[in-house]
Amino acid sequence: MRMVDLIEKKRDGQVLTDEEIQFIISGYTKGDIPDYQMSAFLMTIFYKDMTDEEITTLTLAMANSGEMIDLSSIKGIKVDKHSTGGVGDTTTLILAPLVASVGASVAKMSGRGLGYTGGTLDKLEAIPGFHVEIPDAEFIRFVNESHVAVIGQSGDLAPADKKLYALRDVTATVNSIPLIASSIMSKKIAAGADAIVLDVTTGEGAFMKNIDEARRLAETMVRIGHLANRQTMAVISDMSQPLGEAIGNSLEVVEAIETLQGKGPEDLLEMCYILGSQMVVLAKKATTLDDAREMLKEALESGKALEKFREMIRNQGGDDTIIDAPERLLTAKYQIELPAQTSGVVQKLVANEIGIAAMLLGAGRATKEDEVDHAVGIKLHKKVGMAVSSGESLLTIYSNSDSIDHVKELLYKNIEIGSSGTEPELIHDIITA
């Protein structure tokens, strides 16, 4: 078997066999296939697409290129959730304890953020003492005893994906549905989950800018999951404006606590109920989404979900007293208001640009080597569709520097106020098959 023949075959739009795809991924991971040939192959996929069966084989080959996490010693169905990314996406911090509080097992491996704000691990590390790296035996014990643990991904998880992603980034082949879907699903499958819920975001703050692309990606990943014997559902959610009100690591931990107390933003809570209901159904703790939602609502209103978050923090070495005094996490030196320059209704909050403003404060990373400042970020007071008066605060900037004119300028450019505005629809579609 020669790589040049397989490049030619896919270039001509033919379907590759399982053996051929496995040969390509194995050879590239081991270094037998050079970058220039793999680059050509990626471009053929970009232009010629792949069948569902090809994408599934590609996904499984990438998953099997490194460590496959064995969670069989954890009782019950292990359910995971993945978001394709956004601004102010605090859902994992709320969903993990919320879903675990009704008896579903959430054994989650998360990553760090590169871009607008920190990832789930960065947010959790804003809690004093919280350990995201714990021994496998403790991880399994915590999930068996408490139904929840969130840790960092193994360094050897889907190494083929790491190599391919780096190559896609410099060959203009990132934006390909088969390559995006296989990248996401290979890591989820390698991480050992039995069931997967996907939040595919769309809009200015998302990777997929339009709904049609987001729908195709969601449908592709759900089919891959089913073909790989993983129960899978997906939600297509709006990310034209930030989700919730907080953007920044400590700020999002505080927002998660407030949401679990029943005092969080309505859009964030609704998103958690929708995703959480799917997780509960896939974990077979409820038979319908409506029943699952009622279970989650009761757990939140009774305080069970908040206590589960306290237990999760305590298990992983964190200071669980921040549950009772979350304001202790708000340690930025300056809190600076951004007043509206005119009266009217908020028409637009450009999510990705507001995320970049938070990154400029230090809430995210421009490169992998950058340090995240857990204390800084942005707290929105006005969302799209809300009225505002001239001089009224649009948001609060949490900063450790008082020289932030460039951040203010960026924010003003990306917040539009007019005579009318309509709150965007939060959920565009739900994909179950």
N, C-alpha and C positions, 0 to 999 in steps of 0.2 A: 504494500500500500504506500502510495506517494502523496505527500501533501499537495503538490502541484496539480495532481489529477483531481483531488477533492475540491480545490479552489475552482478549477475549471467546471466541475460538475455543478457546484452551487451557483457559479456565475451564469450558467445556462439554465438556471431555474429548476434543476432536478432536486429530488428529495434524497437526503443522505440517510444511510442506514444507521442503526444504533452503534454497530461496530465502528463505522467510519467516524462518527461524532466522538465516541470514546477514545479512538486513536488520536484525534486532534487534541482533545483536552489533556489527555495523559502526556502526549508528546510535548505539548507547550509547557505544561507544569514542570516537567522534568528538564526542560531546556533543549530538547532534541529538535523542536521546531522553532526557527528563528522569528524574531519580531516582524521582519518584513513580510514573511509569508502569512503570519497570523493577521497582520494589518490588512493584507489583501483579502483574507477570508472574512474578516469583520465587515469590510466594505461590501462584499457580496451579500452578506446577510442584510445589511442596511438597505440595499437596493432590491433584493430578491425575496426577502422575508423568509419565514420558516413555518412549517405546519405545527399544529399543537403537539403532535407526537415528537417532532424534531426538537421543539423547545423543551419538552419534558425530558427527553434523553439528555439534552445539553445541561439542563438544570441538575439532574441526578449525577451526571459525570462531574460537574463542578462541585456538588455537595460531597461526593466521594473522593475528591482530590486531596482531602486532608482528614482531620479528626471528625468522626461522627459521634456526637454526644449521645450516650446511652442513658436515658431517663427511665428505663424499665423498672428500676427499684422504687420509683415514686408511684404511689397508689393512685389509681384513677386515670382519667383522661387529662393530659397536660395541654393546656390551651395557651396560645401566644397571640400577641397583637403586634402589627407592624404598621407604621405610618410612612408614606412616601415623603413626608417632610412638610414643614411650614413654619410659621412665625407664631410664637406663643402657644406651641403645642404641648400642653401640660398633661395630656390625657393619661399617659402611663402612670404618673405619680398618683392619680386618682383611681384609675381602673384596676391596678394591681391589687390594692387592699379592698376595694369595693367588690370586685368579683370574688376574691378569696373569702370575703366575709359571708358569702352564701354557699361556701363549700367547694367551689371549683379550684383546681390546682393551677396556679400561675407560676411556672418555672421559667423566668424570663431572662434572656441574655441580651443586653443592650449595648449601644455604641456611644462614642463621644461625637459631639457636633463638630463640623468643619464648615464655617460660614457664619450665618447670622447670629445664632445664639448657641449655647451649649447643648449637648445631647442629654439624654436621660441620666447618664452617669455623672455628668458635670452638675446637674441639678441636685442629685442625691448627695453628692460630695459637698454641697453647700450646707448640709446638716452636719454639725460638729461630730467627728468620730465615725461617721458612716463609712463602712468598708464595702467597696464594690468588687473587691477581689478576695474571695474566701475559698477554702478548700472544697473540693467536690463533695466530700462526705458531709460537710456542714450544709452546703447548698441543698443536697438531697434531704437531709434531716429537717431543715427549716420548712421545706415544701411539704414534707410528710406530716409535720406537726402543726404548722401554721397555714399551710396551703399557699404560701407566697414567699418568693425571694427574687431579687433583681440583682444581677451581677454583670460584670464585663464579659465580652465575648472572648473565647479562646483565641490565642494568636495563630493557631493552626486551623481555624475554621475556614473552610472553602478557600484555600490558597490560590486556586485557579481563578477565582473571582477577583482577588486582589491584583493578580498579574494582568488579567484581561481589562479590568477597570482602568488601570494606569495607562494601558495601551489605547483604550477607547478615548480617553481624555485628550490624547494628542493626535488622534487620527480622525476627528470629527465624526465618530460613530457612537457617541453617548446616547443620542436621542433615537434609539431603535427599540421598538416594543419587545421583540424577542430577547434582546440583550439586557434591557432593563428588567424584564420579568424573570429571566433566568438568574440574574444577579441577586435580586431580592429573595426569590424562592429558594435558591441554593443554600443561602445562609439560614433561612428559617427551617429548612428540612434537616440540615446538618446539626442544628441546635436541638433537635430531638423532640419538638412539639408534635402531639398527635393531631391537633386542630389549630387552625390559623385564621385570625380575623385581620383583614387588611383595610386600612384607611387610606384610600387613594385620593389625594388632595388635588384640586384644580383651581386655577386663578393666578393672579399676579405673584402671590407668595409661594406658589407650588412649582414643582418641576414640570408637570403637565399643565400647560397654559390654557388649553381649551377642553371642554367637556367631552367631545368625541374621542380625543386621544386618551383622556383619563378613563373613559368607559372601556375602550379597547384594552388598555393595560389591565384594568380590573378584571374583565372577563377572561383575559389570557391567563392571569395568575390564578384565578379560581379554577379554571380548567386544568392547569398544571397541578395544582393541589390535589384535585380529584384523581387525576391520572397517576399521581404519586402516592395514592392511598392516604391522603391527608384531608380531613374534613375542612373545607375552606369557604369563607364568606367574605364579601367586600362591601364597603361603603364608599361612594364617591361624594366627598365633602368639599365645601367651599373654602378657599383660602385667598379670596380677593382682598380681605382684610384680616388682621390678626385674630386668632381664636382666643376668646377670653379677653382679659384686660392687662395681664402681666407679660412682659418680655424681658427675660433675664433670670438667672439661676435662683438666687435667694427669693426674688419676687415671685417666681413661679412655685416654689415650695410653699410660701405663704398662701398663695392663691389656691393651691391644692388642699391645704388644711382648711381654708375657708369654705371651699366647695364641699368637702367632706363634713363640714359643720352645717351645710345647707345654706350657706351665705355667699356662694360663689356666683360668677356671671352665668346668666341663663343659657347662653350659647354653649359654653364649656360643659355645663351640667348636662344639657340635652345631648351633646356629642358623646359624653360618657355613658349615658343611659342607652343610647343606640348601639354603640360598640360593645358595651358590657352585656347587653341583652343577647347579642350574637355569641359572645364568649360563653355565657351561661348555657345557652341552648346547645352549642357544640360540645360542651363539657357534660351534657346530659343531666344537668341539674334542674332543667325546666323543659317542657315539651313545646312551648310556643314562645315567641318573642314578647307577647303581651304578658304572659305569666312571669317571664324572666325580668321584665321591667318592674313589675310589682314587687318582686323579691328584692331587687336592687334598691328600689325606692324605700322599702321598709328598713333595709339594712342601713341606709344613709340616715333616715329620719330617727331611727332608734339609737344611733350612735355606734352601732356595731362596726361599720366601715371605718370610722375614725379610730376606734380602738384597735382595729386590725392594722392600720397604718402605724400606730404607736408600737404595736408588737413587732412589725416588720423592721422598724427603725431600731428597736432595742435588740432584736436578734442579730442585726448586722453591725452592732457596736456603736450606733448613733445615740445622740442625746435626745431621748424621747420627751424631755420636758419642753421642747420647742412646740409640741402640740398644744400646750396650755399657754405658751407665751411666744407665738410665732414672730411678734414684732422684734424679738431679740436678733432675728436674722437680718433685719434691715439696718445695715451698718455703713452704708455709703456716707461719705463725708458731707456731701451736698444733696439737697432735694430742691430742684429748680423747676418752677412751673413754666409751662408754655402757654401764654394767653392767646385766645382767638383774636385775630386782627380785624374781624368783621362779624356781624350777626347773621344768622341764617340757620341752615341745616347742613350737617356733615354729609357731603355727597360721595366722598372717596377717601379711603385710607389705603395707600398703596403698600401692601403687606411687605413685599420684599425690600422696599426702600426704608421702611420703618425698622425692619430687621437689621439692615445695614447700619442704620443710626445706632442701634443697640450694640452692634459689633464694634463700632468706632469708640464707644464708651468703654469697651473691654469685655462685654458679655459673651462674645464669641471669638472664633479664631479665623484669621486670614490664612494661616499656614498651620501645619500639624504641630510645629514647635511652639506656637504662641501659648502663653498662659492665660487662662480665663480668670477674670475678676468676678467672683461670685456675688459681690455686693451690688454691682451696677446694673442698670437697665432702665426700662420705661414702664410706667403704669398709665394706661389709657383711662380717661374719664369720659370720653365721648366716642361713640361708635357710629357707623354709617346709619343715617336715618334719624339721628338725635339732634334736637335743637340746641343752639349755642348762642350766647350773647357776646358781643365784643368785650374783650377783657377777661372773659371767663376762662378758666384753665381747661385746655384740651387734654393735657397729660402732665405727669410729673416725671422729670428726668432725675434718676438716681445716679450720681457721678462722684468719683473721687478726685475730680479736677473741676475748677470753676472756669476753665478756658474751653468752652464747648460751643462757641458761636457757629462753628462748622456743622455741628450736630443739629443745632436749632434751625439753621438754614436748610439743611436737608429735610428735616421734618416739615417745615412750612411748605416746601416745594411739593410735598407728597400728601398733604391734607387739604382737600378741596371743600370749601363751604359755599353753598348756593341757596337758591330759594326753595329747593325741595331735594329730597333724597329718600331712597327706599332701602330698608335693611335687606341684604342679600339672602337668598334661600340657603339654609345651612346644609341640607342634604339634597343632592341632585339625583341620586339613584342608589339602590341597594341590589347587589348582585349575589345571588345564592346558587346559581347553577349555570 
